[in-house]
């Protein structure tokens, strides 16, 4: 009897269909038939995973019952500086590592490799909460040498993923920034942002806050597979409407564009505009490091008939050479082109986006924030710090005073 290597099996409520080894792993584990596997439990043939989920589930441990584990972490720094010229913010703050939304296309998945964890299922089940992030952020923006710049919350995680409802770290960050009148933006796929409308609206009245809602597609069946624990598309549209009604400027992120899957860009832009979104941007799918394999596993599990076609077009969007394609490369990390792609197919996507935005009346300029409130707050902090410093008693001599 021929050996059949099992295919990854889709898991209810999870994006990734496996936990592939990360690029720093020193050991390799491969499936092999040792003769003890019952014939009735054979894994499905290639291309049949979508038809044999139950039959193939035997080799997955508790396929639909992987618990989410949250680990507390003490952050040493809060603000991450962005040196990439093709990103609209200069600083970012991420209260969590990993994301329970489980978006299969998330470019942040490979970051879990630095934690010795898989960018696949570990990214969405092994989460890290930076419990002191608000205190660290306040200390950093209070320093005299701090150079204020556009700051985004949630660039490498969704700051309103499900665990935020209990932990409230994002709200703590907004409280710190609001107290200092420091302008900020945040990006999310969650309706949970509505909880903090009071704080965000107050900052928006001072031209110091903006929210971006990501909507990849209006197809609920597709988004349930792409982003299994994020809010449904119609719920995100309602969130846009509620934020706008509260006076908060809202932009829509149509990202990423996945060829032959998320092809309703114009419909997304129209629905978001009707809900009140005033600005929009898009990116094309990018697959750095392990995400290339994680995404292709997902394609084979859910859309095996389209997988080759989708990947061919993804490589076309990034102008991957034939030699690099043979090596399995699907992504070009060059600034600017990595976000929008390059070449004929990328230009066609760009034309679609530009035309739709023009017809719908979207603004294309980034919202300019008002920094006068923060400068006034910082000016008040410096004399206070000086007074506190002068009131401190001189320390007792210690061992260090001998040298």
C-alpha positions in Angstrom: 0.0 0.0 0.0 1.5 3.4 -1.0 2.4 5.9 1.8 0.1 8.9 1.8 1.5 12.0 3.5 -1.3 13.8 5.3 -2.3 17.2 4.2 -3.0 20.1 6.7 -6.6 20.1 7.8 -8.7 23.2 8.3 -9.5 24.0 11.9 -12.7 25.7 13.0 -12.0 29.1 14.4 -8.3 29.1 13.3 -6.6 30.6 10.3 -3.5 28.5 10.0 -3.9 24.8 9.2 -0.6 23.7 10.7 2.3 24.7 12.8 5.3 24.6 10.5 8.8 25.0 11.9 10.2 28.4 12.0 13.4 29.5 10.2 15.6 29.4 13.4 14.5 25.8 14.3 17.4 23.3 14.5 15.3 20.1 14.3 13.0 18.9 11.6 10.0 16.6 12.0 8.4 14.8 9.1 5.4 12.5 8.9 6.0 8.9 8.0 3.9 5.7 7.9 5.4 3.2 10.3 2.9 0.5 9.4 0.8 1.0 12.5 -1.7 3.4 11.0 -5.1 1.8 10.4 -6.0 1.7 6.8 -9.3 3.5 7.5 -7.5 6.4 8.9 -5.4 7.1 5.8 -4.7 10.8 5.1 -6.4 12.3 2.1 -4.8 12.4 -1.3 -3.3 15.7 -2.5 -6.1 18.0 -3.6 -8.8 16.2 -1.6 -8.3 17.9 1.7 -11.4 20.0 1.3 -13.5 16.8 0.8 -12.0 14.7 3.6 -11.7 17.0 6.6 -13.1 14.4 9.0 -11.0 11.5 7.6 -7.9 13.6 7.7 -8.4 14.9 11.2 -7.0 11.8 12.8 -3.4 13.1 12.8 -4.3 16.6 14.1 -4.5 16.8 17.9 -7.9 18.2 18.9 -8.3 19.9 15.6 -11.1 22.2 16.6 -10.2 22.6 20.3 -6.8 24.4 20.4 -7.0 26.7 23.5 -5.6 30.2 23.4 -2.9 30.7 25.9 -1.9 34.2 27.1 1.5 34.8 28.6 2.3 37.9 30.6 5.4 39.9 29.4 7.2 42.9 30.9 8.0 45.3 28.1 11.4 47.0 28.3 10.4 49.6 25.6 7.0 50.6 24.1 7.7 52.7 21.0 9.1 51.0 17.9 10.6 53.3 15.3 9.7 52.7 11.7 12.4 53.4 9.2 10.4 52.2 6.2 9.5 55.0 3.8 6.4 53.2 2.5 4.6 53.1 5.8 2.3 56.0 6.9 3.5 56.2 10.5 6.9 56.8 12.1 6.3 55.1 15.5 4.2 52.2 16.6 3.1 50.6 19.8 1.9 47.0 20.1 0.4 45.9 23.4 0.4 42.2 22.3 2.5 39.7 20.4 0.6 37.3 18.3 -3.1 37.8 17.4 -6.1 35.6 18.0 -7.9 36.9 15.0 -5.8 34.4 13.1 -5.7 36.3 9.7 -3.9 33.9 7.4 -2.2 36.6 5.4 -0.8 38.6 8.4 2.7 39.8 7.7 3.5 39.8 11.4 3.3 36.0 11.7 7.1 35.5 11.1 7.8 37.6 14.2 6.8 34.6 16.3 10.0 32.9 15.1 12.0 35.1 17.4 10.1 33.6 20.3 11.0 30.1 19.1 7.3 29.5 18.1 5.7 28.6 14.9 4.3 31.4 12.7 1.4 29.1 12.0 -0.9 28.1 14.8 1.3 29.3 17.6 0.9 32.9 16.3 -2.8 32.8 17.0 -2.8 30.5 20.1 0.4 31.5 22.0 -0.2 35.2 22.8 1.9 37.6 24.8 0.5 40.5 26.7 2.8 43.4 27.6 1.1 44.2 31.0 3.3 47.2 31.7 3.1 48.7 28.3 1.2 51.9 29.3 3.6 52.8 32.1 6.6 52.3 29.7 4.9 54.4 27.0 4.3 57.2 29.5 7.9 57.2 30.6 9.1 57.3 27.0 7.0 60.2 25.8 7.9 62.1 29.0 11.6 62.1 28.3 13.1 65.5 27.2 14.9 63.9 24.3 11.7 62.2 22.9 11.1 63.3 19.3 7.3 63.2 18.7 6.1 61.7 15.5 3.1 60.0 14.0 2.3 57.0 16.2 0.1 54.0 15.4 -1.3 51.5 17.8 -1.5 47.9 16.5 0.8 47.7 13.5 2.0 44.1 14.3 -1.0 42.8 16.2 -4.7 43.8 16.4 -4.9 45.9 19.5 -8.6 45.0 19.8 -8.3 41.2 19.5 -10.5 39.2 21.9 -8.1 39.2 24.9 -8.3 43.1 24.9 -11.8 42.9 26.3 -10.4 41.4 29.6 -6.9 42.9 29.7 -7.7 46.5 28.5 -4.1 47.3 27.6 -5.1 49.2 24.5 -7.4 51.4 26.5 -4.6 52.1 28.9 -2.4 53.2 26.0 -5.1 55.6 24.8 -5.5 57.0 28.3 -1.8 57.8 28.5 -1.8 59.4 25.0 -5.0 61.3 25.7 -3.6 62.7 29.0 -0.5 63.9 27.2 -2.6 65.1 24.2 -0.3 63.0 22.0 -1.8 62.4 18.5 -2.3 58.7 17.5 -3.9 56.5 15.0 -5.0 52.8 15.4 -5.9 50.1 12.9 -8.2 47.2 13.7 -10.7 44.6 12.3 -12.6 44.5 15.6 -15.9 46.1 16.6 -14.4 46.2 20.2 -12.9 49.6 19.3 -16.4 51.0 20.0 -15.8 50.5 23.7 -13.2 53.3 23.7 -15.2 55.8 21.6 -15.3 58.2 24.6 -11.5 58.5 24.7 -11.0 58.5 20.9 -13.7 61.0 20.2 -12.3 63.4 22.8 -8.9 63.2 21.2 -10.4 63.5 17.7 -12.1 66.8 18.7 -8.5 68.1 19.2 -7.5 66.7 15.8 -5.3 64.1 17.6 -6.9 60.7 16.7 -7.9 58.7 13.7 -9.1 55.1 13.2 -8.5 52.7 10.3 -10.8 49.7 9.8 -9.5 46.9 7.6 -12.1 45.2 5.4 -10.6 42.6 3.0 -13.9 41.5 1.4 -17.6 41.7 1.9 -18.0 38.0 1.4 -18.7 36.5 4.9 -17.8 33.0 4.0 -14.5 34.0 2.6 -13.6 36.3 5.5 -14.5 33.5 8.0 -11.7 31.5 6.5 -9.3 34.4 6.0 -9.7 36.0 9.4 -11.7 33.5 11.5 -11.9 35.5 14.8 -12.2 39.0 13.4 -15.6 40.8 13.2 -17.8 40.0 10.2 -17.6 42.5 7.3 -21.1 43.9 8.0 -20.2 44.5 11.7 -17.1 46.4 10.7 -19.2 48.7 8.5 -21.4 49.3 11.5 -18.3 50.2 13.5 -17.2 52.7 10.9 -20.7 54.3 11.1 -20.6 54.5 14.9 -17.1 56.0 15.0 -18.0 58.6 12.4 -21.2 59.5 14.2 -19.0 60.2 17.3 -16.9 62.6 15.3 -13.9 60.3 14.7 -12.2 60.4 11.3 -12.2 56.9 9.9 -10.2 55.4 7.0 -10.7 52.0 5.4 -7.9 49.7 4.7 -8.6 47.3 1.8 -5.7 45.1 2.6 -4.4 42.9 1.4 -5.6 42.4 -2.1 -5.5 38.6 -2.8 -5.8 37.8 -6.5 -8.8 35.6 -7.4 -10.0 35.7 -3.8 -10.7 39.2 -2.6 -11.7 40.7 -5.9 -14.5 42.9 -4.6 -12.4 46.0 -3.9 -14.9 48.4 -5.5 -17.7 47.0 -3.4 -15.7 47.3 -0.2 -14.8 50.9 -0.9 -18.4 51.8 -1.8 -19.8 50.2 1.4 -17.2 51.8 3.6 -17.8 55.2 2.0 -21.5 54.9 2.6 -20.8 54.1 6.2 -18.7 57.3 6.5 -15.1 56.4 5.8 -13.3 59.5 4.4 -9.9 58.0 3.4 -8.7 54.7 2.0 -5.6 52.7 1.2 -4.8 49.3 -0.1 -1.9 46.8 -0.2 -1.3 43.6 -2.2 -0.6 40.3 -0.5 3.0 39.9 0.6 4.4 36.7 1.9 7.7 37.2 3.8 9.6 34.4 5.4 7.5 31.5 6.8 4.3 33.2 5.8 4.8 32.0 2.2 4.4 28.4 3.4 1.7 29.1 5.9 -0.5 30.8 3.3 0.1 28.1 0.7 -0.9 25.5 3.2 -4.1 27.4 3.8 -4.8 27.7 0.1 -4.4 23.9 -0.4 -6.8 23.2 2.5 -9.5 25.6 1.4 -9.1 26.4 -2.3 -6.9 23.6 -3.8 -8.3 24.2 -7.3 -7.3 27.9 -7.2 -4.0 27.5 -5.3 -1.7 27.4 -8.3 -3.5 30.3 -10.1 -3.5 32.5 -7.0 0.2 31.9 -6.3 1.1 32.5 -10.0 -0.6 35.9 -9.9 0.9 36.8 -6.5 4.4 36.3 -8.0 3.4 38.3 -11.0 2.4 41.2 -8.7 5.8 41.2 -7.2 7.7 40.6 -10.5 9.4 37.4 -9.2 11.9 36.1 -11.7 11.6 32.6 -13.1 14.8 31.5 -11.2 13.4 32.8 -7.9 10.0 31.1 -8.6 11.8 27.8 -9.0 13.3 28.3 -5.5 9.9 29.0 -4.1 10.1 32.7 -3.7 6.9 34.7 -3.8 7.8 38.1 -2.3 10.1 41.0 -3.0 10.9 43.1 0.1 12.0 46.2 -1.8 10.4 49.4 -0.3 7.3 50.7 -2.0 7.0 47.8 -4.5 6.4 45.4 -1.6 3.2 47.1 -0.7 1.7 47.8 -4.1 3.5 45.4 -6.3 5.0 46.3 -9.6 4.4 45.5 -13.3 1.3 45.1 -15.4 -1.0 43.3 -12.9 0.0 45.6 -10.0 -0.8 48.6 -12.2 -4.2 47.2 -13.0 -5.0 46.9 -9.3 -3.8 50.4 -8.7 -6.0 51.8 -11.5 -9.0 50.0 -10.1 -8.3 51.5 -6.6 -7.7 55.1 -7.9 -10.7 55.1 -10.1 -13.0 53.8 -7.4 -11.7 56.3 -4.9 -12.2 59.2 -7.3 -15.7 58.1 -8.1 -16.6 57.8 -4.5 -15.0 61.0 -3.3 -12.3 59.5 -1.0 -9.5 61.7 0.2 -6.0 60.4 -0.5 -4.1 62.6 1.9 -3.0 61.5 5.3 -4.7 63.2 8.2 -2.5 65.9 9.7 -2.5 65.8 13.5 -2.3 68.8 15.8 0.7 68.6 18.0 0.2 71.9 20.0 -1.5 70.1 22.8 1.3 67.6 23.3 3.9 70.4 23.2 2.1 72.3 25.9 1.8 69.1 28.0 5.5 68.4 27.6 6.4 72.0 28.5 4.5 71.5 31.8 6.3 68.3 32.5 9.8 69.7 32.3 9.6 72.1 35.2 7.8 69.5 37.2 10.6 67.0 36.6 13.1 69.7 37.6 11.3 70.4 40.9 11.1 66.7 41.7 14.8 66.3 41.0 15.8 69.2 43.2 13.7 68.0 46.1 15.3 64.6 46.2 17.7 64.0 49.1 21.3 63.3 48.3 22.0 59.6 48.4 24.1 58.0 51.1 27.7 57.1 50.1 27.9 53.6 48.7 30.5 51.4 47.2 30.4 53.3 43.9 31.6 56.4 45.6 35.0 54.8 46.3 36.0 54.7 42.7 
